[in-house]
């Protein structure tokens, strides 16, 4: 179920990106990665399902690091090829 929620967030982000709201889509993807990090941190490996890739510390650090990076890029890139 946690993986399904993260996947649903990414699907919503894909719809926003396809509607030419790429910045909103990127923010949702960054948020989905942070949600995945929280799930991986609090759930045991069996319940985390496909979110459990490596050890818990590596997964949490990777998900949260990528989430923060995507959010940083979404908030700081201006006037790109897709406009605002």
C-alpha positions as CSV (number, residue, x, y, z in Angstrom):
1,X,0.0,0.0,0.0
2,X,2.8,2.6,0.7
3,X,4.3,1.9,-2.7
4,X,0.8,2.4,-4.3
5,X,0.4,5.8,-2.7
6,X,3.8,6.9,-3.9
7,X,3.0,5.6,-7.4
8,X,-0.3,7.5,-7.3
9,X,1.5,10.7,-6.5
10,X,3.9,10.2,-9.3
11,X,1.0,9.5,-11.7
12,X,-0.6,12.8,-10.6
13,X,2.7,14.5,-11.2
14,X,2.9,13.0,-14.7
15,X,-0.6,14.4,-15.5
16,X,0.5,17.9,-14.4
17,X,3.7,17.7,-16.4
18,X,1.7,16.5,-19.5
19,X,-0.6,19.6,-19.0
20,X,2.5,21.8,-19.3
21,X,2.7,22.5,-15.5
22,X,6.1,21.0,-15.2
23,X,7.1,22.9,-12.1
24,X,4.0,21.6,-10.2
25,X,4.7,18.1,-11.4
26,X,8.3,18.3,-10.2
27,X,7.2,19.5,-6.8
28,X,4.7,16.6,-6.5
29,X,7.5,14.2,-7.5
30,X,9.8,15.7,-4.9
31,X,7.0,15.3,-2.3
32,X,6.4,11.7,-3.4
33,X,10.1,11.0,-2.8
34,X,9.9,12.5,0.7
35,X,6.7,10.5,1.4
36,X,8.6,7.4,0.3
37,X,11.5,8.3,2.7
38,X,9.0,8.7,5.6
39,X,7.4,5.3,4.8
40,X,10.7,3.6,4.6
41,X,11.8,5.2,7.9
42,X,8.8,4.1,9.9
43,X,7.7,0.9,8.3
44,X,9.5,-2.5,8.7
45,X,11.1,-3.9,5.6
46,X,8.3,-6.4,5.0
47,X,5.5,-3.7,5.1
48,X,7.5,-1.2,3.0
49,X,7.3,-3.5,0.1
50,X,9.0,-2.3,-3.1
51,X,10.2,0.9,-1.3
52,X,12.8,-1.3,0.5
53,X,15.7,-1.6,-1.9
54,X,18.8,-1.5,0.2
55,X,19.2,-1.1,4.0
56,X,16.9,1.3,5.8
57,X,19.5,4.1,6.3
58,X,20.5,4.0,2.6
59,X,17.0,4.1,1.4
60,X,15.9,6.9,3.7
61,X,19.0,9.0,2.8
62,X,18.5,8.3,-0.9
63,X,14.8,9.1,-1.1
64,X,15.1,12.2,1.1
65,X,18.2,13.5,-0.7
66,X,16.6,13.0,-4.2
67,X,13.3,14.6,-2.9
68,X,15.1,17.7,-1.6
69,X,17.1,18.0,-4.8
70,X,14.1,17.8,-7.0
71,X,12.2,20.3,-4.9
72,X,15.3,22.6,-5.0
73,X,15.5,22.4,-8.7
74,X,11.7,23.0,-9.1
75,X,11.8,26.1,-7.0
76,X,15.0,27.6,-8.4
77,X,14.8,27.1,-12.2
78,X,13.1,30.0,-13.9
79,X,12.4,30.8,-17.5
80,X,13.2,27.4,-18.8
81,X,12.1,26.0,-22.2
82,X,8.6,25.2,-20.8
83,X,8.0,28.7,-19.5
84,X,6.6,29.3,-16.0
